[in-house]
Amino acid sequence: MATVNELYGLWQDTGLRNHAEVCVVMVALEIQSEDPAPVNHAERLVWAKEAFTSSRSVAVAMVKYLLATNSALTAAQLEAAIAMDVEAANSPLLAAIRAAVDVFAGGV
């Protein structure tokens, strides 16, 4: 299990924040063209607009949420899961953000 200091260190990591910001914008772009649109598409569009206009703050919130919900993992496991040295389209972080959008878009 990651310690509080390890989690804090991870969510302060500039590389992780940069990676998350790119992923947030990529997911926002996907949301704009969802077809068929999910039931909460309107809320997801609001989230996407916020992601485009405030990508850094949205990314930081997403990083904090994802680290907190996976805090049972060790810091080494979290760092391995983040895998920042992969192509953006294959990023585990992209998949995690895609899966967590509804928490922020009011769909859960």
The 8 nearest C-alpha neighbors of each residue, nearest first, counted from 0:
[[1, 73, 71, 72, 70, 2, 74, 69],
 [2, 0, 73, 74, 70, 5, 72, 6],
 [1, 3, 5, 4, 6, 0, 74, 73],
 [2, 4, 6, 5, 7, 1, 8, 70],
 [3, 5, 7, 2, 6, 8, 1, 9],
 [4, 6, 8, 2, 7, 3, 1, 9],
 [7, 5, 9, 3, 8, 4, 2, 10],
 [8, 6, 4, 10, 9, 5, 3, 11],
 [7, 9, 5, 11, 6, 10, 4, 12],
 [10, 8, 6, 12, 11, 7, 5, 15],
 [9, 11, 7, 12, 8, 63, 62, 6],
 [10, 12, 8, 9, 7, 13, 16, 15],
 [13, 11, 9, 15, 10, 14, 8, 16],
 [14, 12, 16, 15, 17, 11, 10, 18],
 [15, 13, 17, 16, 12, 18, 83, 19],
 [14, 16, 18, 12, 17, 13, 19, 83],
 [15, 17, 13, 19, 14, 18, 20, 59],
 [18, 16, 20, 14, 15, 19, 13, 21],
 [17, 19, 15, 21, 16, 20, 14, 22],
 [20, 18, 22, 16, 58, 17, 21, 23],
 [19, 21, 58, 17, 23, 22, 18, 55],
 [20, 22, 18, 24, 19, 23, 25, 17],
 [21, 23, 19, 25, 93, 20, 24, 26],
 [24, 22, 20, 26, 25, 21, 19, 58],
 [23, 25, 27, 21, 26, 22, 50, 51],
 [24, 26, 22, 28, 23, 27, 21, 29],
 [27, 25, 29, 23, 28, 24, 97, 22],
 [28, 26, 47, 24, 30, 29, 25, 23],
 [27, 29, 25, 31, 26, 30, 24, 32],
 [30, 28, 26, 27, 31, 32, 33, 25],
 [31, 29, 27, 33, 32, 28, 26, 44],
 [30, 32, 28, 29, 33, 44, 27, 47],
 [31, 33, 30, 29, 34, 28, 36, 35],
 [34, 32, 36, 30, 35, 31, 29, 37],
 [35, 33, 36, 32, 37, 30, 31, 29],
 [34, 36, 33, 37, 32, 38, 40, 30],
 [35, 37, 34, 33, 40, 38, 39, 32],
 [38, 36, 40, 39, 35, 33, 34, 41],
 [37, 39, 40, 36, 41, 106, 42, 35],
 [40, 38, 37, 42, 41, 106, 43, 105],
 [39, 41, 43, 37, 42, 38, 36, 44],
 [42, 40, 44, 43, 39, 45, 38, 46],
 [43, 41, 45, 104, 44, 40, 39, 46],
 [42, 44, 40, 46, 104, 45, 41, 47],
 [45, 43, 47, 41, 46, 42, 40, 48],
 [44, 46, 42, 48, 43, 47, 49, 41],
 [45, 47, 43, 49, 44, 48, 104, 50],
 [48, 46, 27, 50, 44, 49, 45, 43],
 [49, 47, 51, 45, 50, 46, 44, 52],
 [48, 50, 46, 52, 47, 51, 53, 45],
 [49, 51, 54, 47, 53, 48, 52, 57],
 [52, 50, 48, 49, 54, 53, 24, 47],
 [51, 53, 49, 50, 54, 48, 47, 55],
 [54, 52, 50, 49, 55, 56, 51, 57],
 [53, 55, 50, 57, 51, 56, 20, 58],
 [56, 54, 58, 57, 53, 20, 59, 16],
 [55, 57, 59, 58, 54, 53, 60, 50],
 [56, 58, 54, 60, 55, 59, 50, 61],
 [59, 57, 20, 61, 55, 19, 56, 60],
 [58, 60, 62, 56, 61, 57, 55, 63],
 [61, 59, 63, 57, 58, 62, 64, 56],
 [60, 62, 58, 64, 59, 63, 65, 57],
 [63, 61, 59, 65, 64, 60, 66, 58],
 [64, 62, 60, 66, 61, 65, 67, 10],
 [63, 65, 61, 67, 62, 66, 68, 60],
 [66, 64, 62, 68, 67, 63, 61, 69],
 [65, 67, 69, 63, 68, 64, 70, 62],
 [68, 66, 70, 64, 69, 65, 63, 6],
 [67, 69, 65, 66, 70, 64, 71, 63],
 [70, 68, 66, 67, 71, 72, 65, 77],
 [69, 71, 67, 72, 68, 1, 66, 0],
 [72, 70, 0, 69, 1, 73, 68, 67],
 [73, 71, 0, 70, 76, 69, 1, 77],
 [74, 72, 1, 0, 76, 75, 77, 71],
 [73, 75, 1, 77, 76, 78, 5, 72],
 [76, 74, 78, 73, 77, 79, 72, 1],
 [77, 75, 79, 73, 74, 78, 72, 80],
 [78, 76, 74, 80, 79, 75, 81, 73],
 [77, 79, 75, 81, 80, 76, 74, 82],
 [80, 78, 76, 77, 82, 81, 75, 74],
 [81, 79, 77, 82, 78, 76, 91, 92],
 [80, 82, 78, 79, 92, 83, 91, 77],
 [83, 81, 79, 80, 84, 85, 78, 91],
 [82, 84, 85, 81, 18, 15, 90, 14],
 [83, 85, 82, 86, 90, 87, 81, 18],
 [86, 84, 83, 90, 87, 82, 89, 88],
 [85, 87, 89, 88, 90, 84, 83, 82],
 [86, 88, 90, 89, 85, 22, 93, 21],
 [87, 89, 86, 90, 93, 85, 22, 25],
 [90, 88, 87, 86, 85, 91, 93, 94],
 [89, 91, 93, 87, 92, 88, 85, 86],
 [92, 90, 94, 93, 81, 95, 80, 89],
 [91, 93, 95, 90, 94, 81, 96, 19],
 [94, 92, 22, 90, 96, 91, 95, 97],
 [93, 95, 97, 91, 92, 96, 98, 90],
 [96, 94, 92, 98, 97, 93, 99, 91],
 [97, 95, 99, 93, 98, 94, 92, 100],
 [96, 98, 94, 95, 99, 100, 26, 93],
 [99, 97, 95, 96, 100, 94, 101, 93],
 [100, 98, 96, 101, 97, 102, 95, 103],
 [101, 99, 102, 103, 97, 98, 104, 96],
 [100, 102, 104, 106, 103, 99, 107, 105],
 [103, 101, 107, 100, 99, 104, 105, 106],
 [102, 104, 101, 100, 105, 46, 99, 106],
 [105, 103, 101, 43, 42, 46, 106, 102],
 [106, 104, 103, 107, 101, 102, 42, 39],
 [105, 107, 101, 104, 39, 102, 42, 103],
 [106, 102, 105, 101, 104, 103, 100, 99]]
